[in-house]
């Protein structure tokens, strides 16, 4: 009898110890066992976008965020702006406000876009989990005031705070165009004939629209990307033919984004209606090749992670879209989107419709 009681006592102690260990070590394990899943938000182009991860608590959500996107998700354009070495130091959830304590690595750096993007990833990932409405960020146990440009993180913030614009919509700068020139007018008429400008653009004045059209022509013809009426460009204009689609498609309107040329072809019934110079995703945040469709038309789109306007937006996958932007260099420079100049973005917006196919092609 004494031996039986002793054995029973040992089993009870072991069971209790196992229960305590489960509580201390595996706080998220009941959720995992039940197959619970939550959304973790990474940056995809100019917006945050969700991927599914196991878990049901803020702690598990932040840990999954720190792990970053998988290799397959990266191929699809998902990126994280959290730096390596970021660690979760603690979490407290009370009355809809979640306090997340991270180490100094989370707030390291001076690049405004990077800092704002990682803040957006964190706040959007935590919002809604365990009833979270607002997030109070701590860095090494202290409030992180004045660490993220344009955002006051000294108090709890909501994702809506990041969605609220804090800068005006950019407007085209005023231009002083030169007087009309017959040679420029003849060049514009040739660019209209080839599909780089549209009827009515031949005013004889060399301005941004003409320069953008010349740049698109140079990119398509694989000439030096000067945007100027240089001798080589003038010579090629005389013999060039209208661009043709790279791929075969069905009837109706569609778009091809040629990453190697940095040109977008706007196509109707397999005829190129216009060829436009663009700037796609830079090497660190490339525009993913693939077949997509325009899923919305948004005249004034706001980039939540980078807090900048993206007018005349045509998103076609996640936060990746055609949109107007003040800076459209001759090379890939965006976060994954397809930037267009002021002179062409509205035309593309009018040309497109929701559901229009978009094919992103790596090599043409």
VMD Tcl script that draws the C-alpha trace (Angstrom):
set ca {
  {0.00 0.00 0.00}
  {2.77 2.45 0.93}
  {4.53 1.68 -2.36}
  {1.26 2.36 -4.30}
  {0.72 5.71 -2.53}
  {4.32 6.70 -3.25}
  {3.95 5.87 -6.92}
  {0.68 7.84 -7.10}
  {2.35 10.86 -5.52}
  {5.19 10.74 -8.06}
  {2.72 10.59 -10.96}
  {0.72 13.54 -9.59}
  {3.89 15.62 -9.18}
  {5.03 14.74 -12.71}
  {1.63 15.62 -14.16}
  {1.60 18.93 -12.32}
  {5.12 19.69 -13.47}
  {4.17 18.89 -17.04}
  {1.18 21.21 -16.83}
  {3.30 24.05 -15.44}
  {5.93 23.49 -18.13}
  {3.26 23.66 -20.84}
  {1.99 26.94 -19.42}
  {5.45 28.48 -19.15}
  {6.98 27.20 -22.38}
  {4.10 26.70 -24.78}
  {1.58 29.49 -24.29}
  {0.49 29.24 -27.94}
  {0.37 25.44 -28.07}
  {-3.38 25.04 -27.37}
  {-4.06 27.25 -30.41}
  {-1.57 25.37 -32.54}
  {-3.06 22.05 -31.55}
  {-6.47 23.33 -32.61}
  {-5.07 24.39 -35.99}
  {-5.55 28.12 -35.34}
  {-4.09 30.45 -37.94}
  {-3.64 34.19 -38.13}
  {-2.60 36.78 -40.71}
  {0.92 38.18 -40.69}
  {1.49 41.25 -42.84}
  {4.55 41.88 -44.99}
  {5.08 44.55 -47.63}
  {4.12 43.72 -51.19}
  {4.81 46.63 -53.49}
  {3.33 49.75 -51.93}
  {0.97 48.11 -49.43}
  {1.06 45.56 -46.63}
  {-0.42 42.19 -47.58}
  {-1.25 39.10 -45.49}
  {0.14 35.59 -45.38}
  {-1.22 32.87 -43.13}
  {0.76 31.55 -40.16}
  {-0.04 29.20 -37.25}
  {-1.05 30.79 -33.96}
  {-3.73 32.88 -32.31}
  {-1.93 35.30 -29.96}
  {-0.05 38.55 -30.35}
  {3.12 36.84 -29.19}
  {2.92 34.20 -31.92}
  {2.00 36.81 -34.54}
  {5.02 38.99 -33.77}
  {7.34 36.01 -33.70}
  {6.09 34.93 -37.12}
  {6.56 38.49 -38.39}
  {10.16 38.49 -37.20}
  {10.80 35.23 -39.08}
  {9.96 37.02 -42.34}
  {8.45 35.72 -45.59}
  {9.35 32.32 -46.98}
  {11.39 31.89 -50.14}
  {8.22 31.13 -52.11}
  {6.54 34.26 -50.75}
  {9.56 36.34 -51.73}
  {9.24 35.10 -55.28}
  {5.69 36.42 -55.20}
  {6.88 39.88 -54.16}
  {6.49 39.78 -50.35}
  {9.22 41.64 -48.43}
  {9.93 42.50 -44.82}
  {11.74 45.61 -43.67}
  {12.53 44.29 -40.20}
  {16.26 44.01 -39.71}
  {18.04 40.81 -38.76}
  {18.49 40.44 -35.02}
  {15.11 41.95 -34.14}
  {13.84 40.24 -30.96}
  {10.57 40.28 -29.06}
  {11.17 41.20 -25.41}
  {7.61 41.19 -24.15}
  {3.89 41.57 -24.87}
  {1.01 42.90 -22.77}
  {-2.63 43.00 -23.91}
  {-5.17 45.07 -21.95}
  {-8.44 46.78 -22.92}
  {-7.79 46.75 -26.68}
  {-4.28 48.20 -26.39}
  {-1.35 45.87 -26.96}
  {2.10 46.86 -25.78}
  {4.88 45.28 -27.83}
  {8.41 45.53 -26.48}
  {11.15 44.96 -29.08}
  {14.90 45.36 -28.91}
  {16.83 48.27 -30.42}
  {17.25 46.53 -33.79}
  {13.62 47.28 -34.62}
  {14.26 51.03 -34.64}
  {17.77 50.93 -36.14}
  {18.55 52.94 -39.26}
  {17.92 56.32 -40.83}
  {16.05 55.49 -44.04}
  {12.54 56.92 -43.67}
  {10.85 54.37 -45.94}
  {12.43 51.41 -44.17}
  {11.45 52.64 -40.71}
  {7.86 53.39 -41.73}
  {7.48 50.06 -43.52}
  {8.53 47.97 -40.52}
  {6.21 49.98 -38.27}
  {3.30 49.35 -40.67}
  {4.09 45.62 -40.75}
  {4.02 45.42 -36.96}
  {0.89 47.50 -36.35}
  {-1.15 45.79 -39.08}
  {-0.06 42.30 -37.95}
  {-1.01 42.94 -34.32}
  {-4.28 44.78 -35.05}
  {-7.24 42.52 -34.43}
  {-5.30 39.78 -32.66}
  {-6.66 39.22 -29.13}
  {-8.95 42.22 -29.68}
  {-6.12 44.69 -30.37}
  {-7.30 48.11 -31.59}
  {-4.13 50.10 -30.91}
  {-0.44 49.28 -30.46}
  {1.98 50.86 -28.01}
  {5.53 50.30 -29.20}
  {8.38 50.02 -26.72}
  {12.04 49.74 -27.69}
  {14.13 48.14 -24.94}
  {11.31 48.87 -22.50}
  {11.00 52.60 -23.32}
  {8.49 54.48 -25.48}
  {9.89 55.00 -28.96}
  {8.94 58.65 -29.46}
  {10.37 60.53 -32.48}
  {11.91 57.40 -33.98}
  {9.58 57.04 -36.98}
  {9.31 60.16 -39.18}
  {5.82 61.65 -39.30}
  {4.34 59.17 -36.81}
  {4.03 59.79 -33.09}
  {4.81 56.46 -31.45}
  {5.02 57.92 -27.95}
  {1.37 56.92 -27.55}
  {-0.69 53.96 -28.80}
  {-1.40 54.13 -32.54}
  {-3.89 52.36 -34.77}
  {-3.45 51.13 -38.31}
  {-5.91 53.84 -39.35}
  {-3.37 56.42 -38.15}
  {-0.93 55.07 -40.75}
  {-3.63 55.04 -43.44}
  {-4.35 58.73 -42.94}
  {-2.37 60.93 -45.40}
  {-0.12 63.55 -43.85}
  {1.13 65.14 -47.09}
  {-0.69 66.72 -50.06}
  {-1.20 64.96 -53.37}
  {1.79 65.78 -55.62}
  {1.10 68.04 -58.57}
  {3.10 68.30 -61.80}
  {5.73 71.03 -61.45}
  {5.18 74.15 -63.58}
  {7.01 73.95 -66.89}
  {8.19 76.78 -69.11}
  {8.10 75.20 -72.53}
  {10.21 76.50 -75.38}
  {8.47 78.08 -78.38}
  {7.16 75.72 -81.08}
  {9.79 74.27 -83.40}
  {8.88 72.68 -86.79}
  {11.57 70.00 -86.31}
  {10.12 69.06 -82.90}
  {6.62 68.95 -84.38}
  {7.79 66.58 -87.14}
  {9.43 64.35 -84.52}
  {6.25 64.34 -82.42}
  {4.18 63.34 -85.45}
  {6.54 60.46 -86.06}
  {6.25 59.37 -82.39}
  {2.46 59.51 -82.72}
  {2.65 57.33 -85.82}
  {4.80 54.79 -83.96}
  {2.57 54.69 -80.87}
  {4.63 56.60 -78.29}
  {2.45 59.73 -78.26}
  {-1.24 60.30 -78.96}
  {-3.04 62.49 -81.45}
  {-2.97 66.14 -80.44}
  {0.43 65.91 -78.75}
  {2.20 67.45 -81.76}
  {2.36 71.03 -80.48}
  {5.99 71.52 -81.58}
  {7.11 72.20 -78.00}
  {9.72 69.95 -76.43}
  {8.36 69.25 -72.95}
  {7.96 66.36 -70.47}
  {5.50 64.42 -72.67}
  {7.85 64.50 -75.64}
  {10.85 63.58 -73.53}
  {8.97 60.65 -71.98}
  {7.92 59.43 -75.43}
  {11.50 59.65 -76.70}
  {12.70 57.70 -73.67}
  {10.12 55.00 -74.32}
  {11.24 54.82 -77.95}
  {14.90 54.53 -76.93}
  {14.11 51.77 -74.44}
  {12.13 49.77 -76.97}
  {14.81 50.16 -79.63}
  {17.56 49.42 -77.06}
  {19.26 52.76 -77.63}
  {21.04 54.83 -74.95}
  {18.35 56.12 -72.56}
  {18.89 59.87 -72.85}
  {15.37 61.17 -73.47}
  {16.97 63.60 -75.93}
  {16.77 64.11 -79.68}
  {20.32 62.92 -80.30}
  {21.64 61.84 -83.74}
  {21.29 58.11 -83.08}
  {17.67 58.48 -81.96}
  {16.82 60.74 -84.90}
  {18.30 58.24 -87.34}
  {16.39 55.30 -85.83}
  {13.10 57.22 -85.87}
  {13.28 57.33 -89.65}
  {13.33 53.53 -90.03}
  {11.56 52.22 -86.91}
  {8.29 50.31 -86.94}
  {5.48 50.30 -84.40}
  {6.12 47.98 -81.42}
  {4.37 44.64 -81.45}
  {3.15 42.63 -78.47}
  {5.67 40.17 -77.08}
  {2.99 37.60 -76.24}
  {-0.17 36.55 -78.02}
  {-3.43 37.38 -76.31}
  {-7.13 37.29 -76.94}
  {-9.36 40.13 -78.10}
  {-9.78 43.22 -75.97}
  {-7.38 45.33 -73.97}
  {-4.37 44.12 -72.02}
  {-0.94 45.26 -70.86}
  {2.58 43.86 -71.06}
  {5.25 45.10 -68.65}
  {8.68 44.39 -70.14}
  {11.11 44.45 -67.23}
  {14.28 44.28 -69.33}
  {13.26 47.25 -71.50}
  {11.41 49.17 -68.75}
  {8.52 49.68 -71.15}
  {4.82 48.98 -70.81}
  {2.81 48.10 -73.92}
  {-0.91 48.97 -73.83}
  {-2.56 46.62 -76.31}
  {-5.99 46.33 -77.89}
  {-6.93 43.37 -80.09}
  {-3.22 42.46 -80.30}
  {-2.24 45.91 -81.61}
  {-0.02 48.17 -79.48}
  {-1.99 51.35 -78.87}
  {0.77 52.99 -76.85}
  {4.26 52.17 -75.61}
  {5.18 53.93 -72.36}
  {8.43 54.38 -70.48}
  {8.10 53.09 -66.90}
  {10.21 52.30 -63.85}
  {9.53 48.93 -62.20}
  {10.83 47.39 -58.97}
  {14.48 47.86 -58.09}
  {16.67 44.75 -57.54}
  {15.90 44.62 -53.80}
  {12.11 44.77 -54.44}
  {11.58 43.47 -57.98}
  {8.26 43.38 -59.80}
  {7.42 39.65 -59.94}
  {6.92 38.22 -63.45}
  {3.59 36.53 -64.00}
  {0.05 36.82 -65.29}
  {-2.26 39.11 -63.35}
  {-5.39 41.24 -63.73}
  {-6.20 44.80 -62.72}
  {-8.40 44.39 -59.64}
  {-9.23 48.05 -58.92}
  {-9.04 51.59 -60.26}
  {-8.13 54.14 -57.58}
  {-7.61 57.80 -58.47}
  {-5.94 58.58 -55.14}
  {-4.12 55.60 -53.63}
  {-2.14 55.99 -50.41}
  {0.89 53.83 -49.61}
  {0.45 52.87 -45.97}
  {3.96 51.55 -45.35}
  {5.79 54.39 -47.12}
  {3.24 57.19 -46.50}
  {3.19 58.64 -50.01}
  {0.55 59.30 -52.65}
  {0.18 56.99 -55.67}
  {-2.39 58.70 -57.91}
  {-4.18 57.04 -60.83}
  {-3.41 53.60 -59.47}
  {-4.22 50.32 -61.20}
  {-3.27 47.57 -58.72}
  {-2.88 44.15 -60.30}
  {-1.34 41.96 -57.59}
  {-1.19 42.72 -53.86}
  {0.12 46.25 -53.40}
  {1.80 46.29 -56.83}
  {0.24 48.67 -59.34}
  {0.64 51.03 -62.23}
  {0.60 54.53 -60.75}
  {1.73 58.10 -61.25}
  {4.89 59.20 -59.45}
  {7.04 62.36 -59.51}
  {10.28 60.41 -59.94}
  {10.35 57.98 -62.88}
  {14.00 57.27 -63.77}
  {15.09 55.31 -66.82}
  {15.95 52.28 -64.67}
  {14.11 50.08 -62.09}
  {13.67 52.11 -58.90}
  {10.32 51.34 -57.24}
  {9.20 49.13 -54.36}
  {7.72 46.74 -56.93}
  {5.14 48.96 -58.62}
  {5.20 50.22 -62.21}
  {5.81 53.96 -62.01}
  {4.58 56.29 -64.73}
  {5.20 59.97 -65.40}
  {2.58 62.70 -64.96}
  {2.26 62.95 -68.74}
  {1.03 59.37 -69.29}
  {-0.49 58.00 -66.05}
  {-4.00 59.36 -66.61}
  {-4.08 57.98 -70.17}
  {-3.19 54.51 -68.88}
  {-5.83 54.84 -66.17}
  {-8.49 55.70 -68.76}
  {-7.35 52.87 -71.05}
  {-7.58 50.19 -68.36}
  {-10.58 48.49 -66.83}
  {-11.03 46.25 -63.83}
  {-10.21 42.71 -64.96}
  {-7.80 43.78 -67.71}
  {-5.00 41.21 -68.08}
  {-1.47 42.31 -67.14}
  {1.50 40.17 -68.09}
  {4.84 41.00 -66.45}
  {7.67 39.65 -68.63}
  {11.28 39.36 -67.44}
  {12.99 39.14 -70.83}
  {11.62 40.36 -74.14}
}
mol new
graphics top color blue
foreach p $ca { graphics top sphere $p radius 0.5 }
foreach p [lrange $ca 0 end-1] q [lrange $ca 1 end] { graphics top cylinder $p $q radius 0.2 }
display resetview
